[in-house]
Amino acid sequence: MLVFTRSGGERQVAGQSPPSSAIGEERGGSGTGEDSSPAGSGSETLQTLPSVTPEPPTPEPPPSPMPTYFVVANTGGQGLFLRSDHSVNSTVLETLPDGTQVEQVGEDFAGAEYVWRQVRAPDGQVGWVSVDWLAPAP
């Protein structure tokens, strides 16, 4: 093993064999074992670079849920009231006959008498109906 001295020379450490290639050759020097760093520096300086943390990939937004459709069912021919709000006291916008397909457009609301679902009727009118008279669309 070769050890460099402050004066730029080298010496063999007892009991160690020299490496298969000269130190100077590994550093691009002349093969004399001399340091190829700038004259007078006497040592090499390692520069620590800041670590770069990669930004995580932006997650893709979840796909839009497929529209959920229902049909008016089991009203005994009376139809289902599409109301302006989720209450039996709210204004009736229209009456939907059995077999009418509606699209769910909002969250269900648990009222005092019924669970209400916000839907869009075939004519585009949006309102509330009781889920008791809806069945999943085929």
Backbone as CSV, one residue per row, in Angstrom:
resi,resn,N_x,N_y,N_z,CA_x,CA_y,CA_z,C_x,C_y,C_z
1,MET,0.846,-1.168,0.000,0.000,0.000,0.000,0.891,1.230,0.000
2,LEU,0.560,2.225,-0.830,1.318,3.468,-0.907,0.628,4.520,-0.072
3,VAL,1.398,5.302,0.620,0.874,6.408,1.415,1.565,7.660,0.937
4,PHE,0.812,8.689,0.643,1.392,9.958,0.218,1.813,10.754,1.435
5,THR,2.941,11.403,1.307,3.446,12.250,2.387,3.092,13.684,2.080
6,ARG,3.200,14.578,3.072,2.903,15.998,2.883,3.745,16.624,1.791
7,SER,4.917,16.162,1.616,5.807,16.754,0.621,5.457,16.312,-0.790
8,GLY,4.431,15.468,-0.938,4.032,15.031,-2.267,4.684,13.739,-2.667
9,GLY,5.585,13.202,-1.837,6.229,11.939,-2.163,5.365,10.784,-1.731
10,GLU,5.895,9.600,-1.822,5.162,8.426,-1.389,6.113,7.489,-0.680
11,ARG,5.534,6.631,0.125,6.353,5.629,0.782,5.545,4.355,0.893
12,GLN,6.251,3.253,0.956,5.637,1.931,1.051,5.412,1.623,2.525
13,VAL,4.215,1.159,2.878,3.935,0.753,4.245,4.389,-0.691,4.370
14,ALA,5.089,-0.973,5.453,5.658,-2.305,5.662,4.576,-3.364,5.651
15,GLY,4.858,-4.466,4.979,3.944,-5.596,4.949,2.844,-5.451,3.917
16,GLN,2.805,-4.378,3.178,1.760,-4.160,2.185,2.383,-4.202,0.803
17,SER,1.738,-4.840,-0.131,2.264,-4.863,-1.486,1.668,-3.710,-2.269
18,PRO,2.405,-3.194,-3.238,1.885,-2.082,-4.020,0.694,-2.546,-4.862
19,PRO,-0.226,-1.632,-5.162,-1.389,-1.990,-5.974,-0.957,-2.324,-7.392
20,SER,-1.851,-2.976,-8.141,-1.515,-3.410,-9.488,-1.308,-2.238,-10.428
21,SER,-1.899,-1.104,-10.191,-1.634,0.079,-11.010,-1.245,1.208,-10.083
22,ALA,-0.464,2.099,-10.586,0.022,3.207,-9.761,-1.106,4.176,-9.479
23,ILE,-1.092,4.781,-8.292,-2.106,5.731,-7.876,-2.220,6.868,-8.878
24,GLY,-1.102,7.399,-9.320,-1.120,8.529,-10.252,-1.834,8.183,-11.542
25,GLU,-1.735,6.948,-11.998,-2.403,6.556,-13.231,-3.914,6.529,-13.037
26,GLU,-4.369,6.094,-11.876,-5.806,6.057,-11.619,-6.386,7.460,-11.613
27,ARG,-5.629,8.440,-11.204,-6.103,9.815,-11.142,-5.836,10.562,-12.436
28,GLY,-5.267,9.920,-13.394,-4.971,10.607,-14.640,-3.624,11.290,-14.589
29,GLY,-2.773,10.933,-13.638,-1.454,11.569,-13.513,-0.451,10.898,-14.426
30,SER,0.788,11.128,-14.156,1.859,10.639,-15.016,2.293,9.236,-14.676
31,GLY,1.729,8.648,-13.647,2.146,7.317,-13.253,3.312,7.353,-12.289
32,THR,3.709,8.532,-11.861,4.829,8.661,-10.940,4.369,8.616,-9.515
33,GLY,3.056,8.558,-9.302,2.554,8.567,-7.938,2.316,9.974,-7.452
34,GLU,2.545,10.950,-8.300,2.327,12.330,-7.869,0.862,12.679,-8.023
35,ASP,0.411,13.516,-7.132,-0.964,13.978,-7.136,-1.155,14.911,-8.322
36,SER,-2.253,14.742,-9.075,-2.492,15.603,-10.226,-3.370,16.794,-9.873
37,SER,-3.601,17.054,-8.558,-4.380,18.216,-8.163,-3.541,19.465,-8.374
38,PRO,-4.176,20.655,-8.407,-3.430,21.894,-8.651,-2.237,22.023,-7.708
39,ALA,-1.169,22.602,-8.234,0.080,22.746,-7.472,-0.149,23.524,-6.197
40,GLY,0.428,23.047,-5.115,0.385,23.754,-3.843,-0.836,23.441,-3.015
41,SER,-1.810,22.688,-3.542,-3.015,22.449,-2.749,-2.743,21.430,-1.654
42,GLY,-1.960,20.400,-1.941,-1.576,19.429,-0.929,-2.677,18.465,-0.552
43,SER,-3.909,18.732,-0.948,-4.981,17.794,-0.647,-6.112,17.991,-1.642
44,GLU,-6.924,16.982,-1.739,-8.086,17.078,-2.608,-9.275,17.506,-1.764
45,THR,-10.154,18.291,-2.332,-11.331,18.754,-1.623,-12.562,18.128,-2.254
46,LEU,-13.368,17.499,-1.441,-14.619,16.942,-1.925,-15.710,17.964,-1.704
47,GLN,-16.513,18.158,-2.717,-17.608,19.102,-2.599,-18.890,18.302,-2.441
48,THR,-19.650,18.626,-1.410,-20.911,17.949,-1.181,-22.005,18.744,-1.869
49,LEU,-22.718,18.089,-2.754,-23.809,18.737,-3.461,-25.100,18.500,-2.693
50,PRO,-26.011,19.476,-2.733,-27.279,19.265,-2.030,-28.047,18.124,-2.695
51,SER,-28.732,17.356,-1.866,-29.511,16.256,-2.430,-30.786,16.821,-3.041
52,VAL,-31.208,16.204,-4.091,-32.418,16.634,-4.776,-33.493,15.600,-4.498
53,THR,-34.581,16.074,-3.929,-35.697,15.182,-3.654,-36.656,15.281,-4.829
54,PRO,-36.857,14.190,-5.536,-37.770,14.264,-6.677,-39.191,14.509,-6.195
55,GLU,-39.913,15.318,-6.964,-41.297,15.584,-6.603,-42.127,14.362,-6.963
56,PRO,-43.039,13.984,-6.072,-43.863,12.820,-6.385,-44.748,13.138,-7.588
57,PRO,-45.074,12.135,-8.371,-45.926,12.395,-9.528,-47.307,12.846,-9.077
58,THR,-47.899,13.717,-9.853,-49.235,14.198,-9.540,-50.219,13.063,-9.802
59,PRO,-50.990,12.691,-8.772,-51.925,11.589,-8.993,-53.013,12.007,-9.974
60,GLU,-53.435,11.053,-10.786,-54.506,11.337,-11.721,-55.815,11.391,-10.945
61,PRO,-56.702,12.309,-11.330,-57.983,12.373,-10.619,-58.767,11.086,-10.865
62,PRO,-59.556,10.688,-9.875,-60.333,9.465,-10.073,-61.323,9.670,-11.216
63,PRO,-61.657,8.617,-11.907,-62.609,8.771,-13.006,-63.959,9.218,-12.472
64,SER,-64.664,9.986,-13.269,-65.994,10.427,-12.864,-66.888,9.205,-12.735
65,PRO,-67.677,9.169,-11.662,-68.546,8.003,-11.515,-69.560,7.959,-12.653
66,MET,-69.909,6.764,-13.034,-70.924,6.597,-14.067,-72.243,7.114,-13.504
67,PRO,-73.063,7.726,-14.346,-74.361,8.188,-13.853,-75.169,7.009,-13.320
68,THR,-75.921,7.263,-12.266,-76.754,6.232,-11.671,-78.202,6.533,-12.033
69,TYR,-78.845,5.555,-12.646,-80.222,5.732,-13.097,-81.168,4.831,-12.313
70,PHE,-82.394,5.337,-12.142,-83.457,4.611,-11.457,-84.733,4.776,-12.266
71,VAL,-85.689,3.886,-12.012,-87.012,4.029,-12.632,-88.057,4.134,-11.528
72,VAL,-89.086,4.915,-11.825,-90.212,5.039,-10.903,-90.956,3.702,-10.929
73,ALA,-91.250,3.171,-9.738,-91.876,1.847,-9.661,-92.857,1.760,-8.501
74,ASN,-93.873,0.913,-8.684,-94.811,0.516,-7.624,-95.612,1.667,-7.019
75,THR,-96.003,2.624,-7.837,-96.832,3.722,-7.312,-98.317,3.411,-7.461
76,GLY,-98.647,2.250,-8.032,-100.063,1.888,-8.223,-100.750,2.804,-9.220
77,GLY,-99.990,3.342,-10.156,-100.580,4.208,-11.177,-100.700,5.663,-10.750
78,GLN,-100.354,5.988,-9.528,-100.472,7.371,-9.054,-99.295,8.233,-9.494
79,GLY,-98.148,7.620,-9.782,-96.956,8.383,-10.150,-96.210,8.851,-8.906
80,LEU,-95.066,9.425,-9.141,-94.194,9.887,-8.052,-93.998,11.386,-8.189
81,PHE,-94.203,12.112,-7.100,-94.029,13.567,-7.131,-92.547,13.927,-7.143
82,LEU,-92.173,14.742,-8.111,-90.842,15.360,-8.130,-91.019,16.688,-7.416
83,ARG,-90.345,16.855,-6.292,-90.549,18.037,-5.448,-89.358,18.991,-5.508
84,SER,-89.597,20.242,-5.138,-88.559,21.281,-5.174,-87.545,21.135,-4.046
85,ASP,-87.918,20.423,-2.975,-87.018,20.229,-1.837,-87.297,18.854,-1.238
86,HIS,-86.493,18.449,-0.274,-86.630,17.126,0.337,-87.597,17.175,1.516
87,SER,-88.872,17.440,1.196,-89.918,17.515,2.214,-91.274,17.282,1.552
88,VAL,-92.198,16.622,2.278,-93.547,16.427,1.739,-94.300,17.752,1.650
89,ASN,-93.812,18.779,2.306,-94.457,20.090,2.275,-93.934,20.991,1.158
90,SER,-92.946,20.526,0.401,-92.387,21.370,-0.664,-93.242,21.276,-1.934
91,THR,-93.034,22.218,-2.820,-93.804,22.329,-4.057,-93.577,21.116,-4.967
92,VAL,-94.679,20.614,-5.543,-94.597,19.532,-6.524,-94.274,20.160,-7.873
93,LEU,-93.147,19.747,-8.466,-92.730,20.281,-9.764,-93.421,19.545,-10.907
94,GLU,-93.549,18.227,-10.776,-94.247,17.400,-11.767,-94.490,16.020,-11.171
95,THR,-95.353,15.257,-11.816,-95.628,13.882,-11.408,-95.000,12.954,-12.435
96,LEU,-94.181,12.016,-11.956,-93.467,11.080,-12.825,-94.206,9.742,-12.818
97,PRO,-94.703,9.268,-13.974,-95.418,7.989,-14.007,-94.486,6.791,-13.822
98,ASP,-95.076,5.655,-13.440,-94.299,4.411,-13.323,-93.533,4.172,-14.622
99,GLY,-92.293,3.682,-14.485,-91.456,3.387,-15.645,-90.592,4.556,-16.095
100,THR,-90.812,5.744,-15.531,-90.005,6.914,-15.899,-88.593,6.739,-15.357
101,GLN,-87.615,6.940,-16.231,-86.213,6.827,-15.800,-85.726,8.195,-15.333
102,VAL,-85.041,8.202,-14.173,-84.453,9.431,-13.628,-82.978,9.181,-13.343
103,GLU,-82.209,10.254,-13.349,-80.767,10.175,-13.066,-80.487,10.801,-11.710
104,GLN,-79.759,10.090,-10.849,-79.378,10.656,-9.553,-78.320,11.725,-9.788
105,VAL,-78.533,12.925,-9.216,-77.589,14.031,-9.413,-77.020,14.575,-8.108
106,GLY,-77.473,14.059,-6.976,-76.974,14.539,-5.690,-77.029,13.441,-4.647
107,GLU,-76.600,13.795,-3.458,-76.583,12.843,-2.340,-77.992,12.647,-1.786
108,ASP,-78.233,11.471,-1.222,-79.508,11.210,-0.560,-79.599,12.045,0.715
109,PHE,-80.841,12.334,1.111,-81.099,13.098,2.329,-82.107,12.317,3.164
110,ALA,-81.747,12.034,4.417,-82.648,11.314,5.319,-83.541,12.325,6.023
111,GLY,-84.804,12.363,5.610,-85.766,13.274,6.222,-86.535,12.580,7.334
112,ALA,-87.515,13.283,7.905,-88.304,12.739,9.005,-89.173,11.565,8.547
113,GLU,-89.804,11.689,7.340,-90.700,10.631,6.867,-90.058,9.707,5.838
114,TYR,-89.185,10.247,4.994,-88.627,9.487,3.872,-87.140,9.768,3.710
115,VAL,-86.514,8.879,2.945,-85.174,9.173,2.439,-85.406,9.744,1.049
116,TRP,-84.828,10.915,0.808,-85.035,11.629,-0.448,-83.793,11.530,-1.322
117,ARG,-84.034,11.457,-2.631,-82.928,11.398,-3.586,-83.099,12.548,-4.579
118,GLN,-82.004,13.272,-4.804,-82.043,14.358,-5.790,-81.827,13.747,-7.172
119,VAL,-82.780,14.011,-8.084,-82.747,13.393,-9.407,-83.021,14.426,-10.503
120,ARG,-82.692,14.004,-11.732,-83.035,14.791,-12.925,-84.053,13.977,-13.716
121,ALA,-85.189,14.603,-14.002,-86.243,13.960,-14.783,-85.861,13.982,-16.268
122,PRO,-86.560,13.201,-17.104,-86.243,13.174,-18.536,-86.315,14.548,-19.210
123,ASP,-87.158,15.443,-18.699,-87.264,16.781,-19.308,-86.192,17.747,-18.799
124,GLY,-85.266,17.265,-17.934,-84.178,18.099,-17.415,-84.460,18.744,-16.074
125,GLN,-85.702,18.659,-15.631,-86.094,19.242,-14.339,-85.384,18.488,-13.207
126,VAL,-84.782,19.226,-12.263,-84.098,18.624,-11.119,-84.936,18.850,-9.877
127,GLY,-85.100,17.794,-9.090,-85.869,17.893,-7.860,-85.597,16.694,-6.976
128,TRP,-86.500,16.502,-6.009,-86.333,15.452,-5.007,-87.500,14.479,-5.073
129,VAL,-87.185,13.172,-4.913,-88.208,12.128,-4.863,-87.888,11.201,-3.698
130,SER,-88.928,10.510,-3.218,-88.718,9.516,-2.170,-88.118,8.264,-2.805
131,VAL,-87.091,7.696,-2.157,-86.444,6.489,-2.695,-87.349,5.263,-2.587
132,ASP,-88.442,5.354,-1.810,-89.343,4.215,-1.638,-89.985,3.776,-2.952
133,TRP,-90.072,4.674,-3.932,-90.723,4.362,-5.200,-89.749,4.417,-6.377
134,LEU,-88.497,4.067,-6.088,-87.477,3.973,-7.139,-86.903,2.565,-7.148
135,ALA,-86.589,2.080,-8.341,-85.908,0.789,-8.508,-84.711,1.032,-9.421
136,PRO,-83.636,0.239,-9.280,-82.490,0.418,-10.184,-82.930,0.244,-11.639
137,ALA,-82.419,1.092,-12.505,-82.749,0.984,-13.931,-82.072,-0.247,-14.513
138,PRO,-82.768,-0.925,-15.431,-82.169,-2.120,-16.044,-80.985,-1.768,-16.936
